[in-house]
Amino acid sequence: MKDFSIVKNTYNKEDALEIISDLFRSKIKSLSSKSFSNQERFGDDKGCDKRIEELREELKNFRSAISELDNNMEVEVEANININIKVK
């Protein structure tokens, strides 16, 4: 297994909202492109569509949680990617 650290810092709530929202939007955009491509070639892509909806819901929940914070609070963010290599 290999771990990669994407974000590891403390932010005010506005910066945390921007950084994490950008990560979610980037992943949603990537999946949307993949889904569109798969739909054009193979028909429906329920797997991507389901994951896009899950990510949108997570982003909504994150925004809601951040909006409840006082302006004098800081947000500690750690975003990691864990990669496992497997033989096909």
N, CA, C and O of each residue as an XYZ file, in Angstrom:
352
protein
N       0.845     -1.175      0.000
C       0.000      0.000      0.000
C       0.892      1.239      0.000
O       1.936      1.270      0.651
N       0.469      2.239     -0.728
C       1.189      3.509     -0.799
C       0.231      4.624     -0.430
O      -0.898      4.669     -0.919
N       0.679      5.522      0.430
C      -0.129      6.658      0.854
C       0.450      7.943      0.287
O       1.666      8.128      0.236
N      -0.448      8.828     -0.138
C      -0.054     10.139     -0.643
C      -0.860     11.196      0.092
O      -2.082     11.095      0.195
N      -0.179     12.200      0.598
C      -0.845     13.295      1.297
C      -1.151     14.414      0.306
O      -0.244     14.960     -0.322
N      -2.423     14.750      0.171
C      -2.835     15.802     -0.756
C      -2.920     17.145     -0.035
O      -2.418     18.159     -0.520
N      -3.559     17.134      1.123
C      -3.736     18.364      1.902
C      -3.402     18.039      3.348
O      -3.835     17.020      3.886
N      -2.628     18.915      3.967
C      -2.315     18.754      5.392
C      -1.973     20.129      5.927
O      -0.826     20.570      5.875
N      -3.011     20.808      6.453
C      -2.810     22.173      6.921
C      -4.011     22.610      7.744
O      -5.018     21.906      7.820
N      -3.891     23.771      8.354
C      -4.981     24.377      9.106
C      -5.409     25.639      8.376
O      -4.574     26.441      7.960
N      -6.722     25.809      8.223
C      -7.276     26.909      7.441
C      -8.392     27.615      8.201
O      -8.994     27.052      9.115
N      -8.661     28.877      7.801
C      -9.878     29.502      8.294
C     -11.032     28.835      7.548
O     -10.804     28.112      6.578
N     -12.252     29.069      7.986
C     -13.363     28.315      7.418
C     -13.588     28.610      5.935
O     -13.986     27.717      5.187
N     -13.339     29.847      5.499
C     -13.531     30.184      4.088
C     -12.524     29.444      3.195
O     -12.887     28.906      2.149
N     -11.263     29.425      3.622
C     -10.237     28.730      2.837
C     -10.464     27.220      2.832
O     -10.280     26.565      1.807
N     -10.859     26.674      3.970
C     -11.153     25.241      4.042
C     -12.309     24.897      3.113
O     -12.271     23.886      2.411
N     -13.327     25.736      3.112
C     -14.473     25.523      2.235
C     -14.043     25.525      0.769
O     -14.473     24.676     -0.012
N     -13.201     26.472      0.406
C     -12.736     26.579     -0.977
C     -11.893     25.374     -1.386
O     -12.108     24.797     -2.452
N     -10.942     24.997     -0.547
C     -10.019     23.906     -0.881
C     -10.739     22.572     -0.990
O     -10.553     21.843     -1.964
N     -11.549     22.253     -0.011
C     -12.241     20.964     -0.023
C     -13.317     20.938     -1.102
O     -13.506     19.914     -1.758
N     -14.016     22.040     -1.291
C     -15.017     22.104     -2.365
C     -14.364     21.892     -3.723
O     -14.921     21.210     -4.584
N     -13.183     22.476     -3.919
C     -12.462     22.286     -5.180
C     -12.106     20.818     -5.403
O     -12.198     20.322     -6.526
N     -11.704     20.125     -4.346
C     -11.394     18.700     -4.472
C     -12.634     17.904     -4.876
O     -12.574     17.063     -5.773
N     -13.758     18.175     -4.210
C     -15.001     17.492     -4.562
C     -15.408     17.804     -6.001
O     -15.740     16.895     -6.762
N     -15.386     19.083     -6.376
C     -15.799     19.478     -7.730
C     -14.902     18.851     -8.788
O     -15.379     18.460     -9.853
N     -13.613     18.754     -8.506
C     -12.690     18.137     -9.459
C     -13.039     16.663     -9.677
O     -13.055     16.188    -10.812
N     -13.313     15.959     -8.612
C     -13.663     14.539     -8.723
C     -15.011     14.377     -9.429
O     -15.171     13.481    -10.258
N     -15.973     15.233     -9.107
C     -17.284     15.179     -9.763
C     -17.135     15.452    -11.255
O     -17.746     14.768    -12.077
N     -16.331     16.441    -11.605
C     -16.112     16.767    -13.019
C     -15.466     15.596    -13.750
O     -15.873     15.260    -14.862
N     -14.475     14.979    -13.142
C     -13.798     13.840    -13.746
C     -14.767     12.687    -13.979
O     -14.777     12.089    -15.055
N     -15.580     12.375    -12.976
C     -16.551     11.292    -13.118
C     -17.630     11.635    -14.142
O     -18.103     10.758    -14.865
N     -18.019     12.905    -14.205
C     -19.030     13.328    -15.179
C     -18.519     13.128    -16.599
O     -19.259     12.669    -17.470
N     -17.264     13.470    -16.833
C     -16.663     13.258    -18.152
C     -16.595     11.777    -18.489
O     -16.902     11.370    -19.610
N     -16.195     10.983    -17.524
C     -16.115      9.534    -17.732
C     -17.501      8.962    -18.004
O     -17.673      8.130    -18.895
N     -18.485      9.411    -17.235
C     -19.854      8.931    -17.410
C     -20.384      9.286    -18.791
O     -20.999      8.454    -19.458
N     -20.144     10.524    -19.222
C     -20.601     10.951    -20.544
C     -19.971     10.093    -21.633
O     -20.654      9.642    -22.553
N     -18.677      9.873    -21.525
C     -17.966      9.053    -22.501
C     -18.528      7.636    -22.530
O     -18.764      7.078    -23.601
N     -18.740      7.058    -21.352
C     -19.271      5.693    -21.277
C     -20.694      5.608    -21.821
O     -21.059      4.620    -22.459
N     -21.500      6.649    -21.569
C     -22.872      6.653    -22.083
C     -22.884      6.720    -23.602
O     -23.702      6.067    -24.250
N     -21.980      7.507    -24.170
C     -21.900      7.617    -25.621
C     -21.484      6.284    -26.255
O     -21.959      5.925    -27.333
N     -20.602      5.568    -25.582
C     -20.080      4.319    -26.150
C     -20.915      3.099    -25.794
O     -21.121      2.222    -26.634
N     -21.406      3.032    -24.536
C     -22.022      1.791    -24.058
C     -23.458      1.931    -23.567
O     -24.100      0.921    -23.279
N     -23.973      3.133    -23.465
C     -25.286      3.333    -22.851
C     -25.110      3.869    -21.449
O     -24.120      4.542    -21.160
N     -26.046      3.584    -20.585
C     -26.015      4.119    -19.212
C     -24.769      3.692    -18.451
O     -24.227      2.608    -18.664
N     -24.326      4.583    -17.550
C     -23.207      4.286    -16.658
C     -23.677      4.542    -15.237
O     -23.360      5.574    -14.646
N     -24.422      3.616    -14.701
C     -25.035      3.779    -13.375
C     -23.994      3.900    -12.264
O     -24.228      4.591    -11.273
N     -22.845      3.234    -12.419
C     -21.804      3.288    -11.385
C     -21.278      4.694    -11.178
O     -21.192      5.167    -10.045
N     -20.925      5.366    -12.267
C     -20.424      6.750    -12.181
C     -21.513      7.680    -11.682
O     -21.272      8.536    -10.830
N     -22.716      7.507    -12.219
C     -23.815      8.390    -11.831
C     -24.112      8.286    -10.342
O     -24.374      9.292     -9.682
N     -24.070      7.075     -9.818
C     -24.314      6.864     -8.386
C     -23.223      7.538     -7.560
O     -23.511      8.195     -6.559
N     -21.983      7.376     -7.978
C     -20.863      7.968     -7.235
C     -20.915      9.488     -7.293
O     -20.595     10.151     -6.306
N     -21.313     10.051     -8.428
C     -21.456     11.503     -8.556
C     -22.476     12.015     -7.553
O     -22.237     13.021     -6.884
N     -23.603     11.340     -7.442
C     -24.634     11.751     -6.483
C     -24.134     11.636     -5.041
O     -24.426     12.493     -4.208
N     -23.377     10.570     -4.753
C     -22.802     10.420     -3.408
C     -21.855     11.577     -3.093
O     -21.890     12.133     -1.995
N     -21.009     11.937     -4.057
C     -20.065     13.037     -3.850
C     -20.788     14.368     -3.684
O     -20.395     15.186     -2.852
N     -21.831     14.591     -4.461
C     -22.617     15.824     -4.317
C     -23.239     15.917     -2.926
O     -23.274     16.988     -2.319
N     -23.722     14.793     -2.436
C     -24.312     14.770     -1.094
C     -23.241     15.029     -0.028
O     -23.482     15.765      0.928
N     -22.075     14.430     -0.193
C     -20.973     14.664      0.747
C     -20.549     16.135      0.733
O     -20.295     16.718      1.787
N     -20.474     16.723     -0.440
C     -20.117     18.137     -0.554
C     -21.162     19.003      0.136
O     -20.819     19.955      0.837
N     -22.419     18.680     -0.059
C     -23.501     19.420      0.610
C     -23.364     19.317      2.131
O     -23.512     20.314      2.838
N     -23.084     18.120      2.628
C     -22.916     17.919      4.074
C     -21.701     18.678      4.601
O     -21.748     19.264      5.682
N     -20.618     18.664      3.832
C     -19.420     19.395      4.234
C     -19.701     20.886      4.315
O     -19.345     21.534      5.299
N     -20.335     21.431      3.291
C     -20.668     22.872      3.286
C     -21.547     23.238      4.468
O     -21.361     24.286      5.086
N     -22.492     22.386      4.777
C     -23.383     22.633      5.909
C     -22.599     22.652      7.226
O     -22.814     23.520      8.071
N     -21.699     21.695      7.390
C     -20.895     21.627      8.616
C     -19.996     22.857      8.750
O     -19.875     23.419      9.838
N     -19.373     23.271      7.661
C     -18.485     24.435      7.693
C     -19.273     25.711      7.983
O     -18.800     26.583      8.712
N     -20.462     25.818      7.420
C     -21.261     27.040      7.612
C     -21.664     27.237      9.063
O     -21.945     28.363      9.475
N     -21.698     26.175      9.838
C     -22.079     26.264     11.251
C     -20.936     26.740     12.151
O     -21.164     27.048     13.321
N     -19.723     26.804     11.626
C     -18.570     27.209     12.427
C     -18.535     28.717     12.620
O     -18.954     29.484     11.753
N     -18.027     29.123     13.773
C     -17.798     30.546     14.020
C     -16.605     31.011     13.193
O     -15.731     30.212     12.855
N     -16.568     32.286     12.873
C     -15.482     32.830     12.053
C     -14.126     32.781     12.755
O     -13.089     32.819     12.094
N     -14.124     32.697     14.086
C     -12.853     32.653     14.812
C     -12.302     31.229     14.931
O     -11.274     31.023     15.576
N     -12.963     30.254     14.326
C     -12.510     28.864     14.385
C     -11.624     28.549     13.197
O     -11.731     29.168     12.138
N     -10.748     27.576     13.388
C      -9.908     27.078     12.315
C     -10.277     25.639     12.012
O     -10.826     24.932     12.857
N      -9.969     25.217     10.798
C     -10.286     23.872     10.347
C      -8.982     23.170      9.996
O      -8.241     23.624      9.124
N      -8.705     22.069     10.671
C      -7.527     21.274     10.354
C      -7.922     20.234      9.315
O      -8.819     19.423      9.546
N      -7.256     20.263      8.183
C      -7.613     19.392      7.061
C      -6.456     18.456      6.749
O      -5.315     18.889      6.586
N      -6.768     17.162      6.669
C      -5.832     16.157      6.197
C      -6.549     15.327      5.159
O      -7.538     14.661      5.467
N      -6.067     15.358      3.945
C      -6.643     14.561      2.863
C      -5.556     13.651      2.303
O      -4.534     14.117      1.800
N      -5.791     12.372      2.397
C      -4.822     11.382      1.943
C      -5.437     10.469      0.901
O      -6.651     10.268      0.864
N      -4.586      9.925      0.065
C      -4.993      8.890     -0.877
C      -4.223      7.632     -0.514
O      -2.998      7.657     -0.388
N      -4.937      6.543     -0.349
C      -4.332      5.247     -0.074
C      -4.475      4.387     -1.322
O      -5.587      4.174     -1.805
N      -3.365      3.893     -1.846
C      -3.390      3.097     -3.062
C      -2.896      1.682     -2.766
O      -1.808      1.483     -2.224
N      -3.716      0.719     -3.132
C      -3.340     -0.684     -3.022
C      -3.117     -1.230     -4.422
O      -3.961     -1.051     -5.299
N      -2.007     -1.883     -4.636
C      -1.688     -2.488     -5.928
C      -2.082     -3.964     -5.874
O      -1.688     -4.696     -4.967
N      -2.870     -4.382     -6.872
C      -3.335     -5.769     -6.909
C      -3.091     -6.357     -8.293
O      -3.120     -5.643     -9.296
N      -2.858     -7.618     -8.338
C      -2.739     -8.324     -9.603
C      -4.140     -8.583    -10.141
O      -5.043     -8.946     -9.386
N      -4.322     -8.396    -11.454
C      -5.646     -8.629    -12.073
C      -6.019    -10.082    -12.021
O      -7.091    -10.462    -12.491
